[in-house]
Every structure is written in C-alpha cells, then in structure tokens.
C-alpha cells in the first residue's frame, strides 16, 4: 500500500503570534534545539516523498517487465530514504520475482520494521514465508497484517494463514479459515480448504456442509465435484455420489479428476 503524503497549510491566528514569538526566543536561547528536530522532520518528509516517486516508477517498470530498470529506481529510492517502508516492500517483491529469496526476506523484514501498519507488506511476507516452507514464522506476519483495523484484505490473510498451517497444525488452520469466513462467508477457497480438511479427518458430515456451501455460490469445478463425489461415497449416499460423478465426467471429461475416476473404474 503506497502512502500519499499530503502537505498541510496551517493558518496562524493573530492571537497566537505572541506565543510563537516566545517559543522562537526560547529556541534561540537554547541554541535552536527546538528548530533542529523540526528541520530533521522536514528533511525526512522530503526524502520519503522522493523515495515514493521512485518506488511508484519501479512498480510501473515491474508491470512492464522492465525488472532491471525497476531495480535501479528502487536502489535510488533506498539510497534517498533507506528505511522507507514501501520502497523496501517493493524491492522485496522484485527480489522474490528474481528468485533472490534471501534478499527478499531481508527487504520484507526492513519494510515491516519501518512501518508495522504496512499490512500489504506483512501479508505478502507471510505468503512468501509459507511458500518457502516457514509456516510458523509466516503466521506471525499474517497476524501483523490483520492487526491493522484499516486493512481491507484481512479475510485473505486469515485464509492464507489457514492454508499455510493446514499441513502443520490442522486445528489452528481451521481457526484461521473460519475467521476468514466470518468476514466473507462466500470466500470459495476457504470453503474448499475446510471441506478437504474435514474429509481428510473423516468428518464427512462437516465436509459435506462446506462443499455444499461452496457449490451453492460457485460454478462446479473438477476439484470440487471430485471431492463432493468422494464425500457422498464415504457417506454411502450412492445416488448423490453418482450425480456428482456423472456431472464431472460429462462437463469436464478431459480433466485430471475425470481421468482419475475412469482409472479407478478399470
């Protein structure tokens, strides 16, 4: 999430002039100690503004596939403002795209250290860690992402955390997936994942409930039809299982799932 920096114009009311004069005299008496932090703050603001411009340019270059030029822009941004959160975040995305995973992890860490409210960075870092086999560490960053009440993709962070933890801690994974569904009950991947997890745990009635919710809001796909067929077969509901099987073989005859059923019939 790239932040827009807005300059504010402050109007000084006449009755405040005396107060500012007193403060100014006090600053002079202390060798300008009050002005120094203000000057440093303005300098940082200008540096962040310049870094943001180069970061936005880098995003555009990345979208166009000009990765080398994007890296140059980000290098410039980080030279201007080394702790600029979004510049570090976009550099992390670029390093990940270039498969320089150690560097990507370092830039992600710097982005979040600079601004814990950079929820997109925390979400993507969690996803990155999950994809690189660091599920427990990933959970921490998904939690950071959703801790920001202004983050509008919290259900996706909960869902990714659940998917990530599914093979590590199924009970905790279920908690995250249910949190995702509490925000968005129509989140199809979360419904499918819970249906699969419940099926694998032999909780067939719960699995049926989730797959039926999924099929009620989405067009049937080969994976959901196969899972529905497997669930109904496990519940000895032969008629319903046959309906799912026929639908899969008729509508998706060339799918991997259809071939798997035909192979099992031989």
N, C-alpha and C positions, 0 to 999 in steps of 0.2 A: 504494500500500500504506500504509494508515493504521496508525501505530505505537501500540501500547498502552504507556503509561508506568506502570510498577509501582513503588510505594513499597516500600522495603526497611526493615525494622526491625532494627537492629543491637543485639545484646545486649553490653554491656561487661562483660568478665570482671574480677573483683576485682583480679587481679594486674596489670591494665593501668591501674588508676586512677592510680598514681604517674606513669606515662608521660604520661597526659593532663594531669595537674597540671603537669608540667614543660613540656609543649607550651603549655598555657594561659598559664603565667607568661612563657614566651618570647614569645608573641604580644603580651601586654601590654607587654613590654619594647620591642617593635618597633612600638608604636603600633597593634596589631591588624592587621598586614599579613597574617597567616595567616587571619584570620577574613573579611577582605574578599572574597577570591576565592570562599570557601565561600558567603558571603551572596549574591554575584552569581550563583553557580551555582544556588542555590535559587530566586532570583528568576526566572531564565531558565526553570527547570523549571516553575514555576507559570505563567509566561506561555505556554509551549509547551502545557501542559495545557489552558489556557483556549482557546488558538487551535485546538487539536484538537477541542474540543467544538463550536466554531462551524463548523469545517470539516465535521464529521460532519453537523451540521444542514444545511449547504449542500448536501451530497450528497443528502440526503433531499429537499430542495426541488427540486433539479435533476431527480430521478427523477419528481417530481410535476409537472414542467413549470413550476414557480414560479421562473423564472430571475431575476427582479428581486429577489425575497426572498433567493435564493441569493447573489446578488452582494452584497447588504447584509451577510449573515453572513460572507462571505469578506473583505469590506472591514474588518469588525470584527476578524476573526482576524489579518489582516495589520497592523492598527494595534497590536494587542497584541504580536505577535511577527513583525516584518517578514521575518525570514529563516527562518520555519518552512517546511520543505520541502513538506510535504503541503498546506499552505494555498496556497502558490504553485502547486503542481501542479494542484489542483482549480480554482483561478482560471484557469489556462491552459486547462483543458478547457472551462470556461464561456466564456472569450473566443473559443475556437475555435468553439464552438457558436453564438455570436453573430456569427461571421464577422469578428471583430476580430482579424485574423491577426497584425498587428504586436505588439499587446498580448499575444496568446497566446504568441508566440515569446519575448517578454521574460520572462513568468512561468515558462515552461518552463525557461529558462536559469537563473533565480534558484532554482528548485526543485532543480536538479541541482547548482548551485554550493553550495547549502546542505547537500546530502547526496548524494554520488556513489553511495551504495548504494540510492538510491530508484530501483530498476530499473523499476517500472511507469512512472514519470515519464520515464525515459530511453527506454523502449520507445515510449511514446506520442509523445514528442518526435520520435523517428526517423520514426515513421509520419506525423506532421504535416509534417515537412520533406520527406518523399518526396511527399506529396500536394500540396505547394506547389512542386514542381519543384526541390528542393535535394537531389538524390540523394547527392552526395558528402559533404555535411555530415550527412545522415541516417545514413550508415554509422558515423560516429563515435559517435553516441548508441546505436545498436544494439549496438556493441561495448562501450560502458559498461554497458548493461543486462546483457549476458551475462557480464561480468567478475565479477559478484557470484555466488559459488557457491551462495547461498541462493535465488536467483531460480528460480522453478519454471516459468517460461514461456520458457526460453532457446530452445527449438526454434521458438517463434513469432517471436522476434526474429531468429533466423537466417533464417527463411523470409521475413519481411517485408524484410529486407535484400536477400535474393536477388531477390525480386520487384521491389524498388525499383531495383536495379542492372541488371536484365535488358536495358534499352534503352541503358545507358550503358557497361557493361563486362560482357559476357556470361560471360567466363572467371571473373571474380570472383563474379558472381552464382551461377554453378554451384557454386563452393566453398561459399558460404553455404547454398545449398539442400541440398547433400549433408551439411553439418554438421547441418542441421535433421533430415534423415532418419536420421543416425547416432544421434540422440536418440530420435526417434519414426519408425520405418520405415513407419508407417501414416498419415503426415501427407499426406492426399489432395491439398491444394492444391500442396504442394511436388512431389509426383509429377507432377501435371498440368503444372505450370510447366516442369519439366525435360523432359517429353515434348514440349511445344510448342517449347521452345528447341532441342532436338535435331532436331526436324522442320524448323524454320526453317533450321538449319545443314546440312540434308540428311544428317544422321547417322541414317538411317532405322531401322537395327537397334537403336541405343541408344534411339531414340524409342519403338520397339515395346516394348522391355523395360520402360520406365517406364509406358506406357499399360496394358500387361498387368498390371503390379503394381497399378495404380490400379483397374482393372476387377475384380481379384480380391478387393478389400476393400470396394468401394462398389457401390451400385446404379448402373447405367449412366444417364448423363445426356446430354442432346442434345450438349453441347460435347465430352464425352469420346468419344461414339460417332462424331461427325463427324471428330474427329482420328484415331481408330482407323481409320476408313474411308479417310482421306487417306493415312495411313501405309501401309496394306496396298496401296492403289492404287499408291503410289510404289514399292513393293517388287514390283509385278507379281503380287501374290497375289490374283488376281481372285476366287477362291471366298470367301476370308475377307473380302475387302472387300465383296462382295455381301451377306454375312451381316450385317455392321455396318450397311450401307445399309438393308437390309430392316428391321432392328430399329429404326433411327432413324425411318424413315417409318411404321412400324406403331405404335410406342409413343409417339411424340411428333410426330404429323402436323401439329400447329399451330405447332411450334417454328420459330424463325428458321433454325436449322440445316437442318431438313427442307425449308423453303421454298427455301433456297439450293441444295440438291441438286436439287429439282424444276426450279428455274430453269435450272440448268446442263444439265439433260437436254433442254431445249427446243431 
